[in-house]
Amino acid sequence: MAMKRVKNEKGLTLIELLAVVVILGIVAAIAIPAIGGLIDRTKKDAHVANAIQMIAAAKMAVVGDERARPTATTITKYISLDWLVVNGYLDPVKDPDGTTNGYSVGTAAATPPPSTVATAGSHVLATLTTSTGAISYSVFLKNDTRGVRETATSTGTAATDYVKESTVNRDAVK
């Protein structure tokens, strides 16, 4: 009787192996940029969350500390990030970009009360509308490279550099 010979076929051929490598290369070429964009969007969201926390802390400070409260004679108050942290309204804020210097904190001591003049650093701007008694809030939060601010070149020394509370979102990170 004639017996059929069975070949011992184990493993992959060179062509099959090359096909797998090409497919993995295509998947990597698509996935790596997408993951990079996802990481950047996540960091922007963290900047936004930090800015919102700063505003919430400033609101508590305005209610709890008359030095932070705008009045009819001083309708604007710039409340620095450092002042909020040192006075217990906010825990230290971690910079999601991991820059060397972290966020620019503003005035380095808690003794000076919130100012009526914008200085360098991260601040919340509390503004009193005298006709209604309402207080509106804007924020300027920056590190060495970017942050929540009106334009990429904003320095935080003018009220126009600040982002209004209602418009703090991922697009405000510049």
CORDA-V499397 format. One record per residue. N is the residue number from 1. RES is the residue in one small letter. SS is DSSP state (2 for helix, 1 for strand, 0 for the rest). Layout:
n	res	ss
N	RES	SS
N	RES	SS
This chain:
n	res	ss
1	m	0
2	a	0
3	m	0
4	k	0
5	r	0
6	v	0
7	k	0
8	n	0
9	e	0
10	k	0
11	g	0
12	l	0
13	t	0
14	l	2
15	i	2
16	e	2
17	l	2
18	l	2
19	a	2
20	v	2
21	v	2
22	v	2
23	i	2
24	l	2
25	g	2
26	i	2
27	v	2
28	a	2
29	a	2
30	i	2
31	a	2
32	i	2
33	p	2
34	a	2
35	i	2
36	g	2
37	g	2
38	l	2
39	i	2
40	d	2
41	r	2
42	t	2
43	k	2
44	k	2
45	d	2
46	a	2
47	h	2
48	v	2
49	a	2
50	n	2
51	a	2
52	i	2
53	q	2
54	m	2
55	i	2
56	a	2
57	a	2
58	a	2
59	k	2
60	m	2
61	a	2
62	v	2
63	v	2
64	g	2
65	d	0
66	e	2
67	r	2
68	a	2
69	r	0
70	p	0
71	t	0
72	a	0
73	t	0
74	t	0
75	i	0
76	t	1
77	k	1
78	y	1
79	i	1
80	s	1
81	l	2
82	d	2
83	w	2
84	l	2
85	v	2
86	v	2
87	n	0
88	g	0
89	y	0
90	l	0
91	d	0
92	p	0
93	v	0
94	k	0
95	d	0
96	p	0
97	d	0
98	g	0
99	t	0
100	t	0
101	n	0
102	g	0
103	y	0
104	s	0
105	v	0
106	g	0
107	t	0
108	a	0
109	a	0
110	a	0
111	t	0
112	p	0
113	p	0
114	p	0
115	s	1
116	t	0
117	v	0
118	a	0
119	t	0
120	a	0
121	g	0
122	s	0
123	h	1
124	v	1
125	l	1
126	a	1
127	t	1
128	l	1
129	t	1
130	t	0
131	s	0
132	t	0
133	g	0
134	a	1
135	i	1
136	s	1
137	y	1
138	s	1
139	v	1
140	f	1
141	l	1
142	k	1
143	n	0
144	d	0
145	t	0
146	r	0
147	g	1
148	v	1
149	r	0
150	e	0
151	t	0
152	a	0
153	t	0
154	s	0
155	t	0
156	g	0
157	t	0
158	a	0
159	a	2
160	t	2
161	d	2
162	y	0
163	v	1
164	k	1
165	e	2
166	s	2
167	t	2
168	v	0
169	n	0
170	r	2
171	d	2
172	a	2
173	v	1
174	k	0
